[in-house]
Amino acid sequence: MIQGALLIALAALLWATTGIVAKFLFTGTELQAITLGFLRLAVALPFFWLLMRREQIRLERANPGARVPGSSLRSLTRKTLIPLAALGLFQAFYQGSYLLAVDLTGAGIATLIALCLPPVLVAILAAPLLGEKPSLLTVLSLFAAIAGTGMLVLSDMDTTGTLRLAGILVALLAACVYTGFTLTSRYSSAGTPVFTTAFICFFTAALILLPVAALSGGFEGLETLSIGHWLMVVYVGVVPTCIGYVCFFSGMKTTPATLSSIIVTLEPLFVALLAWVFLEEILGPIGIAGALILTAAVVVASRYGRKPAAGQEAGAE
């Protein structure tokens, strides 16, 4: 279990580098956030296709002659594909909004807001949408998350001397989109293999982002990017996206879901630390306190996110 937990922590660290590298690209080039979102997916897709094919071959060998859902794309039904395509839609909106928030504010504050609020919002919204009754601790964690977010905004105003309202609102939009992604994923077929799900999701998101980037002029000036800038783009597509997901799913095989959900909350803290080291983004005492409160709220929401509704028994963690 220790090795699995370390792999998930490594995944969180790799994911954290996305916002840092993106900020370097946005400050050093004219690359648009929506374009980077598309390029990230375009670079990652061939790797996810290979992972999907390896997964499908393993399923075919393990079940010779049997029709196993997900063993090929043709075996997937329309009922299975629709929620996966919906996940791709949410992924497209999240890619664009998160990277735009990083561009308009900073990597640290954008990631803290975009990734720490969703688990708390999911725990609250699961009550009316999925019939999962939130506990008192979940409700309290929501208020703590709101307070932590407010402290982050105050700290950002204090360190930058201005209210970067547009970036904060876009980060909140990214949090809402990711909340929708999480809730929708609960409706997707549990029998669909992991990397088949990832490939269809990212492929759909790339198809959505392609015309948006083209029509908004996002591909203009790509020829001005240096080799170093292109290496950064490739890095974002390969290391945090592909390798990060492989580490995460490998770690999930031996790590309880509750523990893994808590370890993943290290990502925003990793981003804040890396932003301080490489981008000289300073949260300040209020911001640090807000980040800790926000993270604690996520841990509580992940650990005590729901309690069984009347007539249901609590399941094993």
C-alpha positions as CSV (number, residue, x, y, z in Angstrom):
1,M,0.0,0.0,0.0
2,I,2.9,2.3,0.7
3,Q,4.2,2.0,-2.9
4,G,0.7,2.8,-4.2
5,A,0.4,5.8,-2.0
6,L,3.8,7.1,-3.2
7,L,2.7,6.6,-6.8
8,I,-0.4,8.7,-6.2
9,A,1.6,11.4,-4.5
10,L,4.0,11.4,-7.5
11,A,1.0,11.8,-9.8
12,A,-0.2,14.8,-7.7
13,L,3.3,16.3,-8.0
14,L,3.4,15.7,-11.8
15,W,-0.1,17.2,-12.2
16,A,1.1,20.2,-10.2
17,T,3.7,21.1,-12.8
18,T,1.0,21.7,-15.4
19,G,0.1,25.2,-14.1
20,I,3.8,26.1,-13.6
21,V,4.9,25.3,-17.1
22,A,1.7,26.8,-18.5
23,K,2.5,30.1,-16.7
24,F,6.0,30.1,-18.2
25,L,4.4,29.7,-21.6
26,F,1.8,32.4,-21.1
27,T,4.4,35.0,-19.9
28,G,7.0,34.1,-22.5
29,T,4.8,33.7,-25.6
30,E,1.5,34.8,-27.1
31,L,0.1,31.3,-26.7
32,Q,-3.5,31.3,-25.8
33,A,-4.9,29.2,-23.0
34,I,-7.5,27.5,-25.2
35,T,-4.7,26.6,-27.7
36,L,-2.5,25.1,-25.0
37,G,-5.5,23.1,-23.8
38,F,-5.9,21.6,-27.3
39,L,-2.2,21.0,-27.8
40,R,-2.0,19.2,-24.5
41,L,-4.7,16.8,-25.5
42,A,-3.4,16.4,-29.0
43,V,0.1,15.4,-27.7
44,A,-1.4,13.1,-25.1
45,L,-3.9,11.3,-27.4
46,P,-1.4,8.9,-29.1
47,F,-0.1,7.8,-25.8
48,F,-3.5,7.2,-24.4
49,W,-4.4,5.3,-27.6
50,L,-1.4,3.0,-27.0
51,L,-2.4,2.5,-23.4
52,M,-6.0,1.8,-24.4
53,R,-4.9,-0.8,-27.0
54,R,-2.6,-2.5,-24.5
55,E,-5.6,-2.6,-22.0
56,Q,-7.9,-4.0,-24.7
57,I,-5.4,-6.7,-25.7
58,R,-5.0,-7.8,-22.1
59,L,-8.8,-8.1,-21.8
60,E,-9.1,-10.1,-25.0
61,R,-6.4,-12.5,-23.8
62,A,-8.0,-12.8,-20.4
63,N,-11.4,-13.6,-21.9
64,P,-10.7,-15.5,-25.2
65,G,-13.8,-15.7,-27.4
66,A,-16.0,-13.7,-25.0
67,R,-17.5,-10.3,-25.8
68,V,-16.1,-8.1,-23.1
69,P,-17.3,-4.5,-22.9
70,G,-14.4,-2.1,-23.7
71,S,-12.2,-4.8,-25.3
72,S,-12.6,-2.7,-28.4
73,L,-14.2,0.6,-29.3
74,R,-16.8,-1.3,-31.4
75,S,-17.9,-3.2,-28.3
76,L,-19.1,0.0,-26.6
77,T,-22.8,0.7,-26.8
78,R,-24.4,4.1,-27.4
79,K,-25.6,4.0,-23.7
80,T,-21.9,3.8,-22.7
81,L,-20.5,6.3,-25.1
82,I,-23.0,9.1,-24.3
83,P,-21.8,9.7,-20.7
84,L,-18.1,9.3,-21.9
85,A,-18.7,12.0,-24.5
86,A,-20.3,14.2,-21.8
87,L,-17.1,13.7,-19.8
88,G,-15.2,14.9,-22.8
89,L,-17.4,18.0,-23.0
90,F,-16.7,18.9,-19.3
91,Q,-13.0,18.1,-19.9
92,A,-12.8,20.6,-22.8
93,F,-14.4,23.4,-20.7
94,Y,-12.2,22.6,-17.8
95,Q,-9.0,22.6,-19.9
96,G,-9.8,26.0,-21.3
97,S,-11.1,27.6,-18.1
98,Y,-8.3,26.3,-15.8
99,L,-5.5,27.3,-18.1
100,L,-7.1,30.7,-18.7
101,A,-7.4,31.2,-14.9
102,V,-3.7,30.5,-14.6
103,D,-3.0,33.0,-17.3
104,L,-5.2,35.7,-15.7
105,T,-4.0,35.2,-12.1
106,G,-1.3,32.9,-10.9
107,A,-0.7,29.1,-11.0
108,G,-1.0,28.8,-7.2
109,I,-4.3,30.6,-6.6
110,A,-5.9,29.3,-9.8
111,T,-5.2,25.7,-8.9
112,L,-6.2,26.0,-5.2
113,I,-9.6,27.4,-6.2
114,A,-10.1,25.2,-9.3
115,L,-9.2,21.9,-7.6
116,C,-10.0,22.3,-3.9
117,L,-13.6,23.5,-4.3
118,P,-14.9,20.6,-6.4
119,P,-14.7,17.8,-3.8
120,V,-16.6,20.0,-1.4
121,L,-19.2,21.0,-4.0
122,V,-19.6,17.3,-5.1
123,A,-20.2,16.3,-1.5
124,I,-23.0,18.9,-1.2
125,L,-24.6,18.4,-4.6
126,A,-24.6,14.7,-4.3
127,A,-27.5,15.0,-1.9
128,P,-30.1,16.4,-4.3
129,L,-28.6,14.8,-7.4
130,L,-27.6,11.3,-6.3
131,G,-29.5,10.9,-3.1
132,E,-26.3,10.9,-1.0
133,K,-27.1,12.7,2.3
134,P,-24.2,15.0,3.4
135,S,-23.0,14.8,6.9
136,L,-22.8,17.8,9.3
137,L,-19.0,17.8,8.7
138,T,-19.6,18.1,5.0
139,V,-21.7,21.2,5.4
140,L,-19.1,22.7,7.8
141,S,-16.4,21.9,5.2
142,L,-18.4,23.9,2.6
143,F,-18.3,27.0,4.8
144,A,-14.6,26.4,5.5
145,A,-13.9,26.1,1.8
146,I,-15.7,29.4,1.1
147,A,-13.8,31.1,3.9
148,G,-10.5,29.6,2.6
149,T,-11.2,30.8,-0.9
150,G,-12.1,34.3,0.4
151,M,-8.8,34.4,2.3
152,L,-6.9,33.4,-0.9
153,V,-8.6,36.3,-2.7
154,L,-7.7,38.7,0.0
155,S,-4.1,37.5,0.0
156,D,-3.9,37.8,-3.8
157,M,-5.2,41.4,-3.6
158,D,-2.6,42.2,-0.9
159,T,0.4,40.8,-2.8
160,T,-0.5,42.0,-6.2
161,G,-2.1,45.3,-5.2
162,T,-5.2,44.7,-7.3
163,L,-8.3,42.5,-7.5
164,R,-7.7,40.0,-10.3
165,L,-11.5,39.4,-10.5
166,A,-11.6,38.0,-14.0
167,G,-9.0,35.3,-13.2
168,I,-10.7,34.4,-9.9
169,L,-14.1,34.1,-11.6
170,V,-12.7,31.9,-14.3
171,A,-11.1,29.7,-11.6
172,L,-14.5,29.4,-9.9
173,L,-15.9,28.5,-13.3
174,A,-13.2,25.8,-13.7
175,A,-14.2,24.5,-10.2
176,C,-17.9,24.3,-11.2
177,V,-17.0,22.5,-14.5
178,Y,-14.8,20.0,-12.6
179,T,-17.6,19.4,-10.2
180,G,-19.9,18.6,-13.1
181,F,-17.2,16.3,-14.5
182,T,-17.0,14.4,-11.2
183,L,-20.8,14.1,-10.9
184,T,-21.2,12.9,-14.5
185,S,-18.4,10.3,-14.1
186,R,-20.6,8.6,-11.5
187,Y,-23.1,7.9,-14.2
188,S,-20.6,6.5,-16.7
189,S,-20.3,2.8,-17.0
190,A,-18.3,1.3,-14.3
191,G,-17.3,-1.6,-16.6
192,T,-15.5,0.6,-19.1
193,P,-11.7,0.1,-18.9
194,V,-9.8,3.0,-17.4
195,F,-7.7,4.0,-20.4
196,T,-10.6,3.4,-22.9
197,T,-12.5,5.9,-20.8
198,A,-9.6,8.3,-20.8
199,F,-9.0,8.1,-24.5
200,I,-12.7,8.7,-25.4
201,C,-12.9,11.6,-22.9
202,F,-9.7,13.3,-24.2
203,F,-10.5,12.6,-27.8
204,T,-13.9,14.3,-27.4
205,A,-12.4,17.2,-25.6
206,A,-9.8,17.7,-28.3
207,L,-12.5,17.7,-31.0
208,I,-14.4,20.4,-29.1
209,L,-11.4,22.6,-28.5
210,L,-10.0,22.3,-32.1
211,P,-12.7,24.6,-33.8
212,V,-12.8,26.9,-30.8
213,A,-9.0,27.5,-31.0
214,A,-9.1,27.8,-34.8
215,L,-12.0,30.3,-34.9
216,S,-10.5,32.4,-32.0
217,G,-7.2,32.8,-33.9
218,G,-5.4,30.6,-31.4
219,F,-3.2,28.9,-33.9
220,E,-1.8,32.2,-35.2
221,G,1.8,32.8,-34.3
222,L,2.6,29.2,-33.4
223,E,5.5,29.4,-35.8
224,T,7.1,32.0,-33.4
225,L,7.4,29.4,-30.6
226,S,11.0,28.4,-30.0
227,I,12.1,24.8,-29.6
228,G,12.2,25.3,-25.9
229,H,8.5,26.4,-25.9
230,W,7.5,23.4,-27.9
231,L,9.3,21.1,-25.5
232,M,7.3,22.7,-22.7
233,V,4.1,22.0,-24.7
234,V,5.2,18.4,-25.2
235,Y,6.1,18.1,-21.5
236,V,2.6,19.2,-20.5
237,G,1.0,16.6,-22.8
238,V,3.3,13.7,-21.8
239,V,4.5,14.0,-18.3
240,P,1.7,15.4,-16.1
241,T,-1.1,14.1,-18.4
242,C,0.1,10.6,-19.5
243,I,2.7,9.6,-17.0
244,G,0.7,11.3,-14.2
245,Y,-2.4,9.3,-15.0
246,V,-0.4,6.0,-15.3
247,C,1.1,6.6,-11.8
248,F,-2.3,7.5,-10.4
249,F,-4.1,4.4,-11.8
250,S,-1.2,2.1,-10.8
251,G,-1.3,3.5,-7.3
252,M,-5.1,3.1,-7.1
253,K,-4.7,-0.7,-7.5
254,T,-3.3,-1.1,-4.0
255,T,-4.5,2.1,-2.3
256,P,-8.0,2.5,-0.7
257,A,-10.2,5.1,-2.4
258,T,-10.5,7.3,0.7
259,L,-6.8,7.5,1.2
260,S,-6.1,8.2,-2.5
261,S,-8.7,11.0,-2.5
262,I,-6.9,12.6,0.4
263,I,-3.4,12.2,-1.1
264,V,-4.6,13.8,-4.4
265,T,-5.3,17.0,-2.3
266,L,-1.5,17.4,-2.2
267,E,-1.6,18.7,-5.8
268,P,-2.8,22.3,-5.0
269,L,-0.3,22.5,-2.2
270,F,2.5,21.3,-4.6
271,V,1.4,23.9,-7.1
272,A,1.5,26.7,-4.4
273,L,5.0,25.5,-3.4
274,L,6.3,25.3,-6.9
275,A,4.8,28.6,-7.8
276,W,6.6,30.2,-4.9
277,V,9.9,28.6,-5.9
278,F,9.8,29.0,-9.7
279,L,7.4,31.9,-10.3
280,E,7.9,33.9,-7.1
281,E,4.2,33.8,-6.4
282,I,3.7,34.7,-2.7
283,L,0.5,33.8,-1.0
284,G,1.3,35.7,2.2
285,P,0.2,34.7,5.8
286,I,-3.5,35.1,5.0
287,G,-3.2,33.1,1.8
288,I,-1.2,30.3,3.4
289,A,-3.9,30.1,6.1
290,G,-6.6,30.1,3.5
291,A,-4.8,27.3,1.5
292,L,-4.6,25.2,4.6
293,I,-8.2,25.7,5.5
294,L,-9.3,24.9,2.0
295,T,-7.2,21.8,1.9
296,A,-8.5,20.7,5.3
297,A,-12.1,21.2,4.0
298,V,-11.3,18.9,1.0
299,V,-9.9,16.2,3.3
300,V,-13.0,16.4,5.5
301,A,-15.3,16.3,2.4
302,S,-13.3,13.3,1.0
303,R,-13.2,11.4,4.3
304,Y,-16.7,12.2,5.6
305,G,-18.3,13.3,2.4
306,R,-21.6,11.5,2.9
307,K,-23.6,9.3,5.2
308,P,-26.1,6.7,4.2
309,A,-29.6,7.9,3.6
310,A,-32.5,6.4,5.6
311,G,-32.8,2.7,5.1
312,Q,-29.3,2.3,3.7
313,E,-26.4,0.7,5.5
314,A,-22.9,2.1,5.6
315,G,-20.6,0.3,3.2
316,A,-17.0,-0.5,3.8
317,E,-14.5,2.3,3.1
